[in-house]
Amino acid sequence: MADERLKKFARLLIQYSTRVQPGDRVAVHGYPLTAAAEPLLVELVREILAAGGLPHVLIDSEAVQALYMRDASETQLSYVNPLLRMVAEEFEVDIRLSSAGNTRTLATLDPAQLNRVREASKSIVDTWFQRSATKKLRWMATRFPTNAYAQDAEMSLAEFEDFFYSSCLLDLDDPIQGWKHLAAEQARQADILNQASNLHLRGPDIDLKLSVAGRKFIPCSGETNMPAGEIFTGPVEDSAQGWVHFSYPCIHNQIETDDVELTFEDGRVVKASAAKGDAYLQATLEADAGARYLGELGIGTNKNIQRFTRSMLFDEKIAGTIHLALGGGYPETGSTNRSAIHWDMLVDMRAGEIIADGELIYKNGDFIQE
């Protein structure tokens, strides 16, 4: 018998997050999907069918991912799966569900191999961003709790399950109303930010100035990520000036880099270092022309997430943090940065502040109430 929380979770994702309508083609991707997540997969398909949608289940496995990335030739690595292209170009809904059994399966790969795959998939990524910006493609990225995620977060599986479902507001009688309430609060905060032209982010780990003139801050309240809880935009591409030290390990493609520092001039990373994983950092910065520029500034607002888990789906939502993403930006924010990478990196702002056009609007991890 399925956990009742899984039924609520599937209902939330289909009825609220992706709003599946009759006739919608819905891709449910397993990135990767382990057997542990099958109960949630079943509930998702049940809800899609009840909504009149057309489910398409596309499953990848950790063993297959590792085999392909290690044994494929350059020609094979550059091949673009036509099924993934079809989803990006034609489908109405794309649900990305991860349930890793080992979060380090790809950690020892040659970065050059990853760059080949990224370059090959760039056209799909661009299409996916453009169609999602115009709402022609509704998407959702989420997780299923596994021992691997629990271990990364230094919790037992039971503790991580409770943490996960609480972060998704599934401990409420009506999670949908909970997310609507958070959406209203985030809309107020986004309105404040949308009046700003220039931001100054200051704290023990950051002294960075950005222009957001003409850009749009968008609340993330459960429509594209679950858990959600952030407000994000795409900074003006040539505006970043200053320095940032990332307070937590920076994890990308299962590869962990620690003690990362970046210096920006005219929007571009001109100096970068990491105490661990520096070779991967340097290789990723060379992935393409957009990789050294910021595609996103996000502010975490989910007060049910208070600890670092080594999964950016959760960590970028930690109330009292901000995140900066190198690489591709979201067109709906006004970002014009294009890249095959999107690497979120986290800064603790619980002793920091955000100044908008000379006015203090955020201090010690929270917005200043009017």
Phi, psi and chi 1 to 4 in degrees:
 res  aa     phi    psi   chi1   chi2   chi3   chi4
   1 MET       -  132.3 -178.4  177.4  178.4      -
   2 ALA   -70.3  143.6      -      -      -      -
   3 ASP   -54.8  130.9 -172.9  -34.3      -      -
   4 GLU   -59.2  -28.5  -75.8  -60.0  -45.8      -
   5 ARG   -65.6  -29.3  -65.5  178.5  -63.8 -171.2
   6 LEU   -67.9  -37.8  -67.2 -175.7      -      -
   7 LYS   -62.9  -45.1  -63.9  178.7 -178.1  -68.3
   8 LYS   -63.3  -38.7  -69.1  172.8   69.1  174.3
   9 PHE   -64.2  -49.4 -169.6   25.9      -      -
  10 ALA   -61.1  -41.4      -      -      -      -
  11 ARG   -61.8  -41.7 -167.9  174.6  -53.9  121.6
  12 LEU   -62.4  -45.3  175.3   66.9      -      -
  13 LEU   -66.3  -38.6  -64.6 -179.5      -      -
  14 ILE   -87.0  -41.4  -58.0  -53.1      -      -
  15 GLN   -83.4  -35.1  -65.6 -175.1   11.6      -
  16 TYR  -103.9  -53.8  172.4   74.9      -      -
  17 SER   -68.6  -49.8  -61.7      -      -      -
  18 THR  -107.2  -10.5   56.6      -      -      -
  19 ARG    48.7   53.6  -53.5  175.9  -53.5  -76.7
  20 VAL   -61.2  131.5  173.2      -      -      -
  21 GLN  -114.1  160.6  -56.7  -63.1  -47.6      -
  22 PRO   -55.0  131.6  -27.9   35.9      -      -
  23 GLY    89.0   -9.9      -      -      -      -
  24 ASP   -63.9  133.8  -79.9   -9.9      -      -
  25 ARG   -85.0  121.5  -69.6  160.8  -68.3 -178.4
  26 VAL  -119.2  116.1 -176.7      -      -      -
  27 ALA   -90.5  129.8      -      -      -      -
  28 VAL  -113.6  103.1 -177.2      -      -      -
  29 HIS   -89.6  137.5  -70.6  -83.7      -      -
  30 GLY  -102.3  111.6      -      -      -      -
  31 TYR  -120.7   67.4  -82.8  131.8      -      -
  32 PRO   -89.3  175.5   34.8  -35.8      -      -
  33 LEU  -119.6  122.0 -162.8   71.8      -      -
  34 THR   -97.5  167.4   58.4      -      -      -
  35 ALA   -61.2  -27.0      -      -      -      -
  36 ALA   -60.0  -28.9      -      -      -      -
  37 ALA   -87.5   -0.6      -      -      -      -
  38 GLU   -56.8  -39.2 -173.8  175.4    3.7      -
  39 PRO   -58.6  -38.2  -26.7   36.2      -      -
  40 LEU   -70.8  -40.0  175.8   56.6      -      -
  41 LEU   -57.1  -43.8  178.2   62.5      -      -
  42 VAL   -60.5  -44.7  168.7      -      -      -
  43 GLU   -66.8  -36.0  -66.3  -56.9  -35.6      -
  44 LEU   -63.8  -46.3  -76.5  171.2      -      -
  45 VAL   -62.6  -39.1  171.9      -      -      -
  46 ARG   -59.0  -45.2 -168.8 -168.4  -47.9  -82.3
  47 GLU   -69.8  -37.5  -74.4  -68.5  -28.8      -
  48 ILE   -61.9  -45.3  -66.4  167.3      -      -
  49 LEU   -62.9  -41.5  -67.5  172.4      -      -
  50 ALA   -63.1  -31.0      -      -      -      -
  51 ALA   -83.5   -5.1      -      -      -      -
  52 GLY    88.1   11.3      -      -      -      -
  53 GLY   -81.6  171.0      -      -      -      -
  54 LEU  -115.0   98.1  -55.4  171.1      -      -
  55 PRO   -77.4  139.5   26.1  -32.1      -      -
  56 HIS  -129.7  111.3  -62.5   69.4      -      -
  57 VAL   -96.1  120.1  178.2      -      -      -
  58 LEU  -119.5  108.4  -54.7  173.8      -      -
  59 ILE  -109.9  132.5  -64.8  176.9      -      -
  60 ASP  -116.7  154.5 -157.0   -6.7      -      -
  61 SER  -121.0  155.9   79.3      -      -      -
  62 GLU   -61.6  -42.2  -70.0  171.5  -36.0      -
  63 ALA   -63.6  -41.8      -      -      -      -
  64 VAL   -67.9  -42.3  170.0      -      -      -
  65 GLN   -56.6  -48.8  -77.2 -177.3  -20.3      -
  66 ALA   -64.0  -44.1      -      -      -      -
  67 LEU   -60.4  -47.7  173.9   66.9      -      -
  68 TYR   -63.0  -47.7 -170.7   85.2      -      -
  69 MET   -66.3  -28.4  -67.5  -59.4  -62.1      -
  70 ARG   -89.8  -32.3  -70.7 -169.4  172.2   90.1
  71 ASP  -106.5  -14.9  -69.5    1.2      -      -
  72 ALA   -69.2  145.0      -      -      -      -
  73 SER   -75.8  172.3   66.3      -      -      -
  74 GLU   -60.9  -38.4  -70.9 -169.0   22.2      -
  75 THR   -63.6  -43.5  -61.1      -      -      -
  76 GLN   -68.0  -37.7  -69.8  165.7  -32.6      -
  77 LEU   -65.4  -27.4  -72.7  171.7      -      -
  78 SER   -88.7   -3.6  -61.3      -      -      -
  79 TYR   -76.2  136.4  175.1   74.2      -      -
  80 VAL  -104.2  121.7  177.1      -      -      -
  81 ASN   -61.1  118.3 -173.7  -29.8      -      -
  82 PRO   -64.7  -24.2   22.2  -32.8      -      -
  83 LEU   -66.8  -40.5  -61.7  178.1      -      -
  84 LEU   -67.6  -36.7  -60.1 -176.6      -      -
  85 ARG   -64.1  -40.5 -174.4  179.2  -64.0  -79.7
  86 MET   -62.1  -42.9 -179.0 -176.9  -66.1      -
  87 VAL   -60.1  -48.0  170.8      -      -      -
  88 ALA   -63.5  -36.5      -      -      -      -
  89 GLU   -89.9  -26.3  -66.3  179.2  -10.7      -
  90 GLU  -126.1  -31.7  -59.3  179.7   19.4      -
  91 PHE   -71.4  157.2  -84.2   40.2      -      -
  92 GLU   -90.3  -28.2  -73.0   74.9   32.0      -
  93 VAL  -138.2  138.0  178.8      -      -      -
  94 ASP  -132.6  112.3 -175.9    7.9      -      -
  95 ILE  -108.0  122.3  -61.7  173.9      -      -
  96 ARG  -110.6  110.2  -59.0 -173.8  170.1 -157.8
  97 LEU  -114.2  121.9  172.6   63.0      -      -
  98 SER  -111.4  141.4  -62.5      -      -      -
  99 SER  -148.0   69.4   63.4      -      -      -
 100 ALA   -67.0  141.0      -      -      -      -
 101 GLY   -94.2  -21.4      -      -      -      -
 102 ASN  -148.7  113.7 -178.9  -15.7      -      -
 103 THR   -82.4    6.4   59.6      -      -      -
 104 ARG  -120.7   20.5  -60.3  -66.1 -174.9  -92.0
 105 THR   -56.7  -37.1  -57.1      -      -      -
 106 LEU  -105.7   11.8  -54.2 -179.8      -      -
 107 ALA   -67.5  -21.4      -      -      -      -
 108 THR  -102.9   12.4   59.1      -      -      -
 109 LEU   -69.6  151.7  -72.6  177.0      -      -
 110 ASP   -68.3  123.3  180.0   -7.3      -      -
 111 PRO   -54.8  -28.7  -25.7   34.1      -      -
 112 ALA   -62.5  -34.8      -      -      -      -
 113 GLN   -65.2  -43.2  -68.9  175.0  -73.2      -
 114 LEU   -63.1  -38.8  -68.0  171.1      -      -
 115 ASN   -64.3  -35.1  -78.1  -14.1      -      -
 116 ARG   -63.2  -44.1  -72.3 -169.1 -166.8   96.8
 117 VAL   -64.5  -42.9  173.9      -      -      -
 118 ARG   -60.6  -46.0  -67.1 -172.8 -170.8  115.3
 119 GLU   -62.7  -40.5 -177.2   60.7   30.9      -
 120 ALA   -65.1  -34.5      -      -      -      -
 121 SER   -92.0    3.4   63.4      -      -      -
 122 LYS   -59.0  -40.9 -166.9  171.9 -175.6  -60.4
 123 SER   -64.7  -37.5   63.3      -      -      -
 124 ILE   -65.6  -44.1  -70.7 -178.6      -      -
 125 VAL   -60.0  -43.8  172.2      -      -      -
 126 ASP   -61.8  -44.6  -72.4  -14.7      -      -
 127 THR   -62.5  -43.8  -61.4      -      -      -
 128 TRP   -59.9  -45.2 -169.9   88.5      -      -
 129 PHE   -62.7  -44.9  -87.9  119.9      -      -
 130 GLN   -65.8  -43.8  -67.9  -66.1  -22.5      -
 131 ARG   -71.0  -32.9  -70.4 -168.6   69.7 -127.9
 132 SER   -69.9  -34.1   66.9      -      -      -
 133 ALA   -64.3  -33.6      -      -      -      -
 134 THR   -93.2    5.7   59.0      -      -      -
 135 LYS    67.9   12.5  -53.8  -59.0 -178.0 -175.6
 136 LYS   -74.0  -24.1  -67.2  179.8 -179.8  178.2
 137 LEU  -122.8  118.4  175.5   66.1      -      -
 138 ARG  -100.4  130.8  -55.3 -174.0  -59.1  -80.2
 139 TRP  -132.7  161.1   62.6  -84.7      -      -
 140 MET  -148.9  131.5  162.3   55.0   56.8      -
 141 ALA  -115.3  130.3      -      -      -      -
 142 THR  -152.9 -177.4 -168.1      -      -      -
 143 ARG  -130.0  164.4  -61.2  -79.0 -171.6  -86.2
 144 PHE  -118.7  131.5  177.8   85.1      -      -
 145 PRO   -63.3  128.0  -18.3   30.0      -      -
 146 THR  -132.3  167.6   65.5      -      -      -
 147 ASN   -60.2  -34.8  -85.8  -50.3      -      -
 148 ALA   -62.0  -47.8      -      -      -      -
 149 TYR   -64.4  -39.2  -62.3  136.1      -      -
 150 ALA   -62.8  -42.2      -      -      -      -
 151 GLN   -64.2  -42.9  -72.1  167.1  -16.2      -
 152 ASP   -59.9  -36.5  -80.7   -6.9      -      -
 153 ALA   -85.4   -0.4      -      -      -      -
 154 GLU    58.7   49.7  -60.5 -178.6   -9.6      -
 155 MET  -134.0  161.3  -57.7 -176.6 -155.2      -
 156 SER   -73.7  164.3   69.6      -      -      -
 157 LEU   -60.9  -43.0  179.3   57.5      -      -
 158 ALA   -62.0  -41.8      -      -      -      -
 159 GLU   -64.0  -41.2  -71.3  171.7  -28.5      -
 160 PHE   -68.1  -38.6 -174.9   77.1      -      -
 161 GLU   -59.1  -45.8  -73.5  173.6  -20.5      -
 162 ASP   -62.9  -43.4  -71.3  -16.7      -      -
 163 PHE   -60.1  -47.2  160.7   80.5      -      -
 164 PHE   -61.5  -51.0  174.9   79.8      -      -
 165 TYR   -67.9  -32.8  -68.2  123.0      -      -
 166 SER   -66.2  -40.9  173.1      -      -      -
 167 SER   -64.4  -25.4   71.9      -      -      -
 168 CYS   -91.2    4.3  -63.2      -      -      -
 169 LEU    63.7   23.5  -53.6 -172.8      -      -
 170 LEU   -79.4   -4.7  -68.7  167.3      -      -
 171 ASP   -82.5   -5.7   50.4   -5.9      -      -
 172 LEU   -83.0  153.0  -60.5  178.9      -      -
 173 ASP   -62.0  -36.7  -69.3  -24.3      -      -
 174 ASP  -129.7   86.7 -170.0  -17.0      -      -
 175 PRO   -58.7  -34.5  -22.3   33.2      -      -
 176 ILE   -61.7  -42.7  -68.5  177.3      -      -
 177 GLN   -66.4  -34.4  -76.7  -56.1  117.3      -
 178 GLY   -60.9  -43.1      -      -      -      -
 179 TRP   -70.7  -33.9  -76.2  110.9      -      -
 180 LYS   -64.8  -37.7  -71.8 -179.2  177.0  179.0
 181 HIS   -65.0  -45.3  175.8   77.8      -      -
 182 LEU   -63.7  -36.8 -179.7   61.9      -      -
 183 ALA   -61.0  -39.3      -      -      -      -
 184 ALA   -65.3  -41.5      -      -      -      -
 185 GLU   -66.3  -42.1  175.0   64.6   10.2      -
 186 GLN   -66.2  -34.2  -72.2 -176.7  -39.3      -
 187 ALA   -62.6  -38.2      -      -      -      -
 188 ARG   -63.4  -45.0 -175.9 -169.8   69.8   80.6
 189 GLN   -66.2  -39.1  -64.5  161.7  -14.7      -
 190 ALA   -64.7  -35.9      -      -      -      -
 191 ASP   -60.7  -39.5  -75.1  -16.9      -      -
 192 ILE   -63.1  -48.1  -65.2  171.6      -      -
 193 LEU   -65.7  -33.7  -69.8  161.2      -      -
 194 ASN   -72.0   -9.9  -79.0  -34.7      -      -
 195 GLN   -88.4   -7.5  -63.7  174.3   36.7      -
 196 ALA   -91.2  152.6      -      -      -      -
 197 SER  -110.3  -34.5  -66.2      -      -      -
 198 ASN  -134.2  136.9  -64.5  -72.5      -      -
 199 LEU  -119.5  144.0  -59.8 -179.7      -      -
 200 HIS  -123.8  114.9 -170.5 -179.9      -      -
 201 LEU   -99.8  118.3  -45.9  174.9      -      -
 202 ARG  -130.6  142.2  -61.4 -164.9  -53.1 -161.1
 203 GLY   175.9 -176.9      -      -      -      -
 204 PRO   -58.5  -27.2  -23.9   33.6      -      -
 205 ASP  -114.1    9.7  -72.5  -41.7      -      -
 206 ILE  -155.9  141.8 -169.3  168.4      -      -
 207 ASP  -148.1   89.2 -173.1   -0.9      -      -
 208 LEU  -137.3  131.7 -172.1   66.5      -      -
 209 LYS  -109.9  138.4  -66.6 -179.2  179.2  179.1
 210 LEU  -138.3  148.3  -59.6  166.6      -      -
 211 SER   -98.5  135.0  171.6      -      -      -
 212 VAL  -123.2   19.2  -69.1      -      -      -
 213 ALA   -59.6  127.4      -      -      -      -
 214 GLY    78.3    0.4      -      -      -      -
 215 ARG   -98.3  162.1  -60.5  -58.9  164.6   91.1
 216 LYS  -117.3  128.5 -177.9  179.2 -178.9 -179.4
 217 PHE   -86.5  129.6  -82.4   87.1      -      -
 218 ILE  -116.8  125.8  -62.4  175.6      -      -
 219 PRO   -72.9  137.4  -11.9   26.9      -      -
 220 CYS  -107.9  101.4 -179.9      -      -      -
 221 SER  -125.3   39.8   50.1      -      -      -
 222 GLY   106.9    4.3      -      -      -      -
 223 GLU   -88.3  -26.3  -64.9   88.0   -4.9      -
 224 THR  -125.0  -25.7   55.2      -      -      -
 225 ASN  -126.7  146.4  -78.5 -176.8      -      -
 226 MET  -142.9  111.8 -171.1   58.1   68.1      -
 227 PRO   -73.1  158.9   29.2  -37.1      -      -
 228 ALA  -115.6 -166.8      -      -      -      -
 229 GLY   118.7   66.0      -      -      -      -
 230 GLU  -157.7  162.6   66.5  168.9  -60.4      -
 231 ILE  -125.3  128.0  -57.3  167.6      -      -
 232 PHE  -136.8  158.7   67.4   96.0      -      -
 233 THR  -149.7  179.0 -167.0      -      -      -
 234 GLY  -114.3  110.0      -      -      -      -
 235 PRO   -60.7  154.9  -18.2   30.3      -      -
 236 VAL   -57.4  129.8  174.7      -      -      -
 237 GLU   -60.1  -37.1  -76.0   68.2   29.4      -
 238 ASP  -100.7   21.8   62.3   -3.0      -      -
 239 SER  -100.7  -22.9   69.1      -      -      -
 240 ALA   -63.5  126.2      -      -      -      -
 241 GLN  -136.2  121.7  -59.6  -78.8   -8.9      -
 242 GLY   135.5 -152.8      -      -      -      -
 243 TRP  -139.8  147.9  163.2   88.2      -      -
 244 VAL  -147.6  138.2   58.3      -      -      -
 245 HIS  -114.4  125.8  168.9 -102.2      -      -
 246 PHE   -84.3  125.1  -67.4   98.4      -      -
 247 SER   -71.4  -19.5  -46.6      -      -      -
 248 TYR  -126.5  162.6  -59.2   91.4      -      -
 249 PRO   -55.0  141.7  -26.0   35.3      -      -
 250 CYS  -103.0  116.4  -60.1      -      -      -
 251 ILE  -114.7  129.2  -59.9  169.4      -      -
 252 HIS  -147.3  127.8 -173.5 -113.8      -      -
 253 ASN    52.5   39.5  -74.6  -33.0      -      -
 254 GLN    70.3    4.9  -58.2 -177.7   -3.3      -
 255 ILE  -102.2  128.3  -62.4  170.8      -      -
 256 GLU  -101.0  128.1 -177.4  171.6  -45.2      -
 257 THR  -117.4  139.1   57.1      -      -      -
 258 ASP  -120.3  152.1  -71.6  -18.0      -      -
 259 ASP    58.0   46.8 -155.7   21.5      -      -
 260 VAL   -80.6  132.6  173.1      -      -      -
 261 GLU  -126.9  137.3  -66.8 -170.2   28.1      -
 262 LEU  -130.1  141.2  -57.8  177.1      -      -
 263 THR  -119.0  132.0  -60.4      -      -      -
 264 PHE  -112.7  139.7  -68.8   85.6      -      -
 265 GLU  -136.0  127.3  -68.4 -179.6    4.2      -
 266 ASP    51.5   39.1  -61.5  -32.8      -      -
 267 GLY    88.0  -14.7      -      -      -      -
 268 ARG  -104.3  140.5 -172.2  174.0 -173.4  -89.5
 269 VAL   -68.9  116.2  174.8      -      -      -
 270 VAL  -107.7  -12.8  -65.1      -      -      -
 271 LYS  -148.3  133.6 -175.9  178.4  179.2 -178.6
 272 ALA  -146.3  140.9      -      -      -      -
 273 SER  -152.0  155.0   65.2      -      -      -
 274 ALA  -146.9  137.4      -      -      -      -
 275 ALA   -70.4  -30.1      -      -      -      -
 276 LYS  -132.1  134.2  173.6 -174.3  175.6 -178.0
 277 GLY    79.3   24.5      -      -      -      -
 278 ASP   -62.9  -38.2 -172.8   68.4      -      -
 279 ALA   -61.1  -39.5      -      -      -      -
 280 TYR   -67.7  -42.6  179.7   77.9      -      -
 281 LEU   -57.1  -49.7  172.7   64.8      -      -
 282 GLN   -64.4  -40.4  -56.3  -58.0  -27.1      -
 283 ALA   -65.3  -39.6      -      -      -      -
 284 THR   -68.0  -36.7  -57.1      -      -      -
 285 LEU   -62.6  -21.4  -71.9  170.8      -      -
 286 GLU   -97.5    9.2  -63.3  -59.0  -39.5      -
 287 ALA   -59.3  -41.3      -      -      -      -
 288 ASP  -167.2 -177.8   53.0   40.0      -      -
 289 ALA   -65.6  -26.9      -      -      -      -
 290 GLY   -89.6   -5.9      -      -      -      -
 291 ALA   -69.7  -22.4      -      -      -      -
 292 ARG   -91.6    3.1  -74.5 -178.1  177.7  -93.7
 293 TYR  -113.6  156.9  -67.9   83.6      -      -
 294 LEU   -82.2  132.1  -68.8  175.3      -      -
 295 GLY  -103.3  -13.7      -      -      -      -
 296 GLU  -155.6  142.5 -178.6 -173.9    3.4      -
 297 LEU  -121.5  124.0  160.4   66.7      -      -
 298 GLY  -126.2  149.0      -      -      -      -
 299 ILE  -121.4  119.3  -57.6  171.9      -      -
 300 GLY   -73.9  139.1      -      -      -      -
 301 THR  -135.0    2.9   62.2      -      -      -
 302 ASN   -87.1  104.3 -170.5  -33.9      -      -
 303 LYS   -75.7   -6.6  -66.0 -177.1  178.3  178.8
 304 ASN   -84.3   -5.3  -76.4   13.1      -      -
 305 ILE  -113.8  112.0  -55.5  178.6      -      -
 306 GLN  -128.2    4.1  -68.7  -68.6  -31.9      -
 307 ARG  -137.9  153.1   60.9 -171.7  -65.9  175.3
 308 PHE   -78.4  133.4 -177.1   65.2      -      -
 309 THR  -120.0   -5.0   68.1      -      -      -
 310 ARG    67.4   21.2  -73.9 -175.7  165.6   77.0
 311 SER  -131.4  112.8  174.0      -      -      -
 312 MET   -64.6  -22.4 -168.7   53.6   73.8      -
 313 LEU   -54.6  -37.8  178.7   68.6      -      -
 314 PHE   -89.8  -46.3  -55.4   97.8      -      -
 315 ASP   -65.9  -33.6  -62.6  -24.7      -      -
 316 GLU   -70.4  -10.9   68.1  179.6    2.8      -
 317 LYS   -96.6   -4.0  -43.1  -57.3 -168.8  -44.6
 318 ILE   -56.9  121.4  -62.9  172.9      -      -
 319 ALA   -60.7  130.1      -      -      -      -
 320 GLY    98.2    9.2      -      -      -      -
 321 THR  -126.2  161.7   67.2      -      -      -
 322 ILE  -124.0  162.3   65.1  166.4      -      -
 323 HIS  -135.9  146.0   54.0  -79.9      -      -
 324 LEU  -117.9  134.7  -60.9  167.7      -      -
 325 ALA  -114.6  123.9      -      -      -      -
 326 LEU   -77.4  138.7  -65.9  171.1      -      -
 327 GLY   104.8 -148.2      -      -      -      -
 328 GLY   -57.3  136.1      -      -      -      -
 329 GLY  -105.3  167.7      -      -      -      -
 330 TYR   -90.0  118.4  -63.3   98.3      -      -
 331 PRO   -56.3  -30.2  -25.8   35.4      -      -
 332 GLU   -66.1  -17.2   58.1  -95.1   43.5      -
 333 THR   -85.3  -11.6   68.2      -      -      -
 334 GLY   100.9   -4.6      -      -      -      -
 335 SER   -63.2  138.1  175.2      -      -      -
 336 THR  -114.0    6.3   60.1      -      -      -
 337 ASN   -75.6  129.4 -160.0   39.5      -      -
 338 ARG  -120.4  131.9  -61.9  -68.0  175.1  -95.5
 339 SER  -162.3  155.1  174.3      -      -      -
 340 ALA   -79.2  -11.0      -      -      -      -
 341 ILE  -107.2  157.0   75.1  160.2      -      -
 342 HIS  -148.8  100.3 -177.7   90.2      -      -
 343 TRP  -115.5  105.2 -172.8   -5.2      -      -
 344 ASP   -80.0  134.8  -68.9  -61.1      -      -
 345 MET  -131.8  141.3  -60.2  176.9  175.3      -
 346 LEU  -109.3  136.6 -166.4   66.6      -      -
 347 VAL  -125.4  128.5 -177.8      -      -      -
 348 ASP   -75.8  124.0 -166.3  -29.8      -      -
 349 MET  -114.6   18.5  -67.0  -68.1  -74.5      -
 350 ARG   -74.5   -2.6  -77.1  169.7  -78.3 -158.8
 351 ALA  -128.6   27.8      -      -      -      -
 352 GLY  -123.3 -175.1      -      -      -      -
 353 GLU  -153.2  157.1   59.0 -172.4   23.0      -
 354 ILE  -122.7  126.6  -60.2  176.1      -      -
 355 ILE  -112.2  124.9  -61.3  167.7      -      -
 356 ALA  -111.5  114.8      -      -      -      -
 357 ASP    49.5   42.6  -63.3  -27.8      -      -
 358 GLY    86.5   -3.8      -      -      -      -
 359 GLU  -110.5  131.5  179.9 -178.6   -6.3      -
 360 LEU   -72.7  119.8 -176.2   66.8      -      -
 361 ILE  -117.9  -11.9   62.9  168.2      -      -
 362 TYR  -149.4  129.6  177.7  102.7      -      -
 363 LYS  -146.8  137.6 -172.8  174.0  179.0   64.7
 364 ASN    52.3   40.4  -63.3  -23.7      -      -
 365 GLY    89.2   11.9      -      -      -      -
 366 ASP  -152.8  155.7 -154.4   -6.5      -      -
 367 PHE   -71.3  142.0  -74.5   89.9      -      -
 368 ILE   -75.5  124.9  -64.9  174.0      -      -
 369 GLN   -74.9  139.7  -60.9  -62.8  -44.0      -
 370 GLU   -71.3      -  -66.0  178.5  -19.3      -
